[in-house]
Amino acid sequence: MESQDERIEDSGVVAFDFDGTLTIRDSYTAFLRWRAGAVRYHLGLIRLAPAAIAYLGHRNRGRIKAAATREFLRGVPRERLEADAQTFATLMAPRLLRPDALRIWRRWGQRRAKLVIVTASPQLIVAPFARGLGADMILGTELVFDEQGRATGAFASANCRGAEKVLRLQEVFGADIRLRAAYGDTSGDREMLAIAEEPGYRVFVEKP
């Protein structure tokens, strides 16, 4: 005889934004600061001042993020970056992840939903958090590495925000993808929420 759990039907695909939704703040900024240290980070911000001023004109989040990536990560070997990302996630997950978001995440997991994190942050940096949560998939912004495996500071994909989130989901699940549910907290999640049967906008508020 099948148990009650075995009779639960697959609930489809449920997508979660990461920064500000599953977490209380931007994880990539926190990672860069943690990795650089206070002094190096503040010096880097000074050098990024021209890019920050230019952002006031173009409002392109991908460009300012790429500038920060070049400043803080250019030349770092991939293996080192992956190890640092894992250490950061281990240390910071208890301080960053929202308890109420985790409860909903686990609830969908119990319903056998396919849990997908869709984030504008670099996929490599968020990947350890995704593994710790037991995510089925993570879709994020891809970093470029040179022939020696060192970060160039460039992105291999478009900034995974806005319509790009839907495009990335469509690449994996098909052009007619309809999410069972989706959760986000900014205008950059609007398109993803629009293809969800149950859209959740800023529904998580708890802090660790």
FISE-957889 format. One record per residue (C-alpha): residue in three letters; y, z, x; residue number from 1. Coordinates in pm, 1 decimal, padded with zeros to 6 digits. Layout:
<rs>
  selum     north        up      east  mido
    ALA         Y         Z         X   NUM
...
</rs>
This chain:
<rs>
  selum     north        up      east  mido
    MET   00000.0   00000.0   00000.0     1
    GLU   00348.5  -00084.6   00127.9     2
    SER   00584.3   00202.3   00195.6     3
    GLN   00927.4   00211.9   00034.7     4
    ASP   01085.5   00108.7   00366.1     5
    GLU   00851.2  -00190.5   00393.5     6
    ARG   00961.8  -00307.5   00048.8     7
    ILE   01330.6  -00313.0   00144.8     8
    GLU   01450.7  -00671.4   00154.5     9
    ASP   01645.4  -00818.0   00443.0    10
    SER   02013.7  -00764.3   00359.0    11
    GLY   02139.4  -01067.2   00551.5    12
    VAL   02404.6  -01075.7   00822.6    13
    VAL   02661.1  -00796.8   00852.2    14
    ALA   02945.0  -00847.1   01100.6    15
    PHE   03157.6  -00575.9   01257.4    16
    ASP   03474.5  -00618.7   01455.8    17
    PHE   03464.1  -00382.1   01754.0    18
    ASP   03806.9  -00264.2   01870.3    19
    GLY   03979.6  -00050.8   01608.4    20
    THR   03688.1  -00089.9   01367.0    21
    LEU   03385.0   00059.0   01537.7    22
    THR   03616.3   00220.7   01793.7    23
    ILE   03937.8   00420.0   01767.0    24
    ARG   04129.6   00195.9   02009.1    25
    ASP   04110.8  -00118.5   02221.5    26
    SER   03808.8  -00084.8   02447.1    27
    TYR   03906.2  -00358.5   02692.6    28
    THR   04242.3  -00199.5   02774.6    29
    ALA   04063.9   00134.4   02811.8    30
    PHE   03806.7  -00026.3   03042.9    31
    LEU   04068.6  -00188.6   03263.7    32
    ARG   04257.4   00137.9   03296.7    33
    TRP   03940.9   00338.3   03364.4    34
    ARG   03818.3   00094.8   03625.7    35
    ALA   04150.4   00049.9   03804.6    36
    GLY   04255.6   00413.1   03809.0    37
    ALA   04598.7   00538.2   03704.0    38
    VAL   04800.9   00422.0   04005.6    39
    ARG   04644.3   00075.6   04034.1    40
    TYR   04666.9   00027.3   03658.4    41
    HIS   05038.8   00105.8   03640.0    42
    LEU   05112.5  -00118.7   03937.7    43
    GLY   04921.7  -00393.4   03759.6    44
    LEU   05127.6  -00344.1   03445.6    45
    ILE   05444.7  -00390.5   03650.0    46
    ARG   05311.4  -00720.3   03785.0    47
    LEU   05220.7  -00821.7   03429.8    48
    ALA   05577.8  -00771.0   03306.2    49
    PRO   05662.1  -01146.4   03313.7    50
    ALA   05348.5  -01224.4   03109.9    51
    ALA   05439.7  -00949.5   02862.9    52
    ILE   05790.1  -01091.8   02822.3    53
    ALA   05648.5  -01442.7   02773.1    54
    TYR   05415.9  -01303.5   02503.8    55
    LEU   05720.6  -01211.2   02294.1    56
    GLY   05781.4  -01583.1   02266.5    57
    HIS   05438.9  -01742.3   02232.8    58
    ARG   05253.3  -01452.4   02062.0    59
    ASN   04925.9  -01579.5   02204.3    60
    ARG   04696.1  -01280.9   02250.7    61
    GLY   04450.5  -01491.0   02448.9    62
    ARG   04713.9  -01572.8   02711.8    63
    ILE   04822.5  -01212.8   02766.6    64
    LYS   04459.1  -01101.9   02779.3    65
    ALA   04380.2  -01371.2   03036.0    66
    ALA   04676.3  -01255.7   03247.1    67
    ALA   04546.2  -00898.0   03241.5    68
    THR   04196.9  -01019.4   03329.1    69
    ARG   04328.8  -01209.9   03631.2    70
    GLU   04529.4  -00909.3   03744.7    71
    PHE   04251.8  -00652.8   03723.0    72
    LEU   03919.0  -00837.3   03747.6    73
    ARG   03967.9  -01153.9   03953.9    74
    GLY   03721.4  -01162.3   04241.6    75
    VAL   03491.9  -00890.0   04107.0    76
    PRO   03120.6  -00984.9   04134.1    77
    ARG   02942.6  -01018.5   03801.8    78
    GLU   02676.6  -00762.3   03896.8    79
    ARG   02944.5  -00505.1   03979.1    80
    LEU   03129.2  -00575.6   03657.1    81
    GLU   02811.9  -00539.5   03450.7    82
    ALA   02730.7  -00209.8   03620.3    83
    ASP   03083.7  -00080.2   03564.7    84
    ALA   03071.6  -00185.3   03199.3    85
    GLN   02746.1   00005.3   03152.5    86
    THR   02887.8   00318.1   03315.4    87
    PHE   03202.3   00293.7   03105.2    88
    ALA   03004.0   00259.4   02781.6    89
    THR   02780.5   00554.0   02869.1    90
    LEU   03080.3   00775.0   02943.1    91
    MET   03312.5   00657.9   02669.2    92
    ALA   03096.4   00578.3   02365.7    93
    PRO   03110.2   00939.2   02238.9    94
    ARG   03491.2   00931.7   02269.7    95
    LEU   03553.6   00586.4   02126.7    96
    LEU   03309.5   00522.6   01841.3    97
    ARG   03410.1   00621.8   01489.7    98
    PRO   03157.2   00851.6   01315.4    99
    ASP   03213.7   00696.6   00971.2   100
    ALA   03172.0   00344.3   01112.0   101
    LEU   02846.3   00449.3   01276.6   102
    ARG   02714.1   00585.1   00947.9   103
    ILE   02775.6   00252.5   00773.1   104
    TRP   02629.7   00066.2   01072.3   105
    ARG   02308.2   00270.6   01050.4   106
    ARG   02296.5   00235.4   00672.5   107
    TRP   02295.6  -00143.6   00700.4   108
    GLY   02033.9  -00117.2   00973.0   109
    GLN   01810.8   00079.4   00738.4   110
    ARG   01847.3  -00206.1   00490.6   111
    ARG   01724.6  -00447.8   00758.2   112
    ALA   02053.4  -00632.3   00786.7   113
    LYS   02111.9  -00838.2   01098.6   114
    LEU   02391.2  -00644.1   01270.4   115
    VAL   02640.4  -00854.9   01465.3   116
    ILE   02943.9  -00742.8   01663.8   117
    VAL   03215.5  -01009.3   01667.7   118
    THR   03492.3  -00917.9   01908.8   119
    ALA   03790.5  -01063.2   02090.5   120
    SER   03710.2  -00840.9   02388.6   121
    PRO   03504.3  -00988.3   02673.3   122
    GLN   03142.8  -00999.8   02565.4   123
    LEU   03021.4  -00867.1   02899.6   124
    ILE   03232.9  -00551.3   02862.4   125
    VAL   03125.0  -00474.9   02504.9   126
    ALA   02758.4  -00566.6   02560.6   127
    PRO   02651.2  -00216.6   02676.9   128
    PHE   02799.6  -00063.4   02361.5   129
    ALA   02615.6  -00324.4   02154.3   130
    ARG   02286.0  -00242.8   02326.4   131
    GLY   02340.5   00127.3   02268.3   132
    LEU   02403.2   00064.4   01899.0   133
    GLY   02096.9  -00156.8   01868.1   134
    ALA   02301.0  -00460.9   01766.0   135
    ASP   02104.7  -00776.8   01695.6   136
    MET   02377.1  -00988.7   01852.3   137
    ILE   02721.7  -00976.3   02007.4   138
    LEU   02972.1  -01260.9   01991.0   139
    GLY   03277.1  -01215.7   02212.4   140
    THR   03515.9  -01383.5   02450.4   141
    GLU   03331.2  -01522.3   02753.4   142
    LEU   03449.6  -01467.5   03111.3   143
    VAL   03434.6  -01739.0   03379.0   144
    PHE   03253.6  -01671.4   03706.6   145
    ASP   03272.6  -01893.9   04014.5   146
    GLU   02980.4  -02029.4   04219.2   147
    GLN   02958.4  -01698.6   04404.5   148
    GLY   02934.3  -01509.1   04076.8   149
    ARG   03284.4  -01362.4   04098.0   150
    ALA   03520.8  -01334.0   03800.9   151
    THR   03798.4  -01591.5   03814.4   152
    GLY   04014.5  -01422.7   03552.8   153
    ALA   03975.9  -01719.1   03316.5   154
    PHE   03790.7  -01741.3   02985.5   155
    ALA   03499.5  -01977.0   02928.1   156
    SER   03560.2  -01972.9   02553.2   157
    ALA   03851.3  -01943.5   02315.7   158
    ASN   03973.7  -01592.7   02243.7   159
    CYS   03726.2  -01472.6   01978.9   160
    ARG   03984.7  -01387.5   01716.6   161
    GLY   04086.4  -01522.5   01377.0   162
    ALA   03921.9  -01852.4   01287.2   163
    GLU   03731.4  -01844.5   01617.0   164
    LYS   03522.4  -01555.8   01484.6   165
    VAL   03401.8  -01769.4   01195.8   166
    LEU   03334.6  -02065.3   01426.7   167
    ARG   03121.2  -01849.0   01653.0   168
    LEU   02923.8  -01718.4   01355.6   169
    GLN   02875.7  -02073.1   01227.7   170
    GLU   02744.4  -02186.1   01567.1   171
    VAL   02468.5  -01927.5   01541.9   172
    PHE   02392.3  -01905.9   01170.8   173
    GLY   02500.5  -02245.7   01039.1   174
    ALA   02812.9  -02395.0   00884.3   175
    ASP   02737.2  -02242.7   00543.5   176
    ILE   02703.2  -01885.5   00670.8   177
    ARG   02790.5  -01625.5   00409.2   178
    LEU   02803.7  -01270.3   00542.4   179
    ARG   02651.8  -00991.7   00337.6   180
    ALA   02937.4  -00770.1   00456.7   181
    ALA   03206.7  -00768.8   00724.1   182
    TYR   03438.2  -00503.6   00861.8   183
    GLY   03767.4  -00542.6   01046.5   184
    ASP   04107.0  -00385.1   01097.9   185
    THR   04360.7  -00656.0   01189.2   186
    SER   04484.1  -00999.2   01083.7   187
    GLY   04248.8  -01136.9   01348.7   188
    ASP   03957.1  -01042.5   01121.9   189
    ARG   04093.9  -01204.5   00806.5   190
    GLU   03891.0  -01525.7   00828.3   191
    MET   03569.0  -01336.6   00896.7   192
    LEU   03630.1  -01103.6   00604.7   193
    ALA   03691.9  -01404.9   00380.1   194
    ILE   03331.4  -01524.3   00419.1   195
    ALA   03179.4  -01185.0   00334.2   196
    GLU   03041.5  -01075.8  -00001.1   197
    GLU   03162.5  -00724.0   00080.7   198
    PRO   03477.7  -00732.9   00297.2   199
    GLY   03585.5  -00401.0   00443.9   200
    TYR   03940.0  -00386.7   00578.8   201
    ARG   04042.2  -00068.9   00760.2   202
    VAL   03779.3   00136.3   00580.3   203
    PHE   03691.9   00349.9   00883.5   204
    VAL   03931.6   00628.4   00976.8   205
    GLU   03732.6   00908.5   01139.7   206
    LYS   03778.7   01004.0   01503.7   207
    PRO   03512.3   01149.2   01732.4   208
</rs>
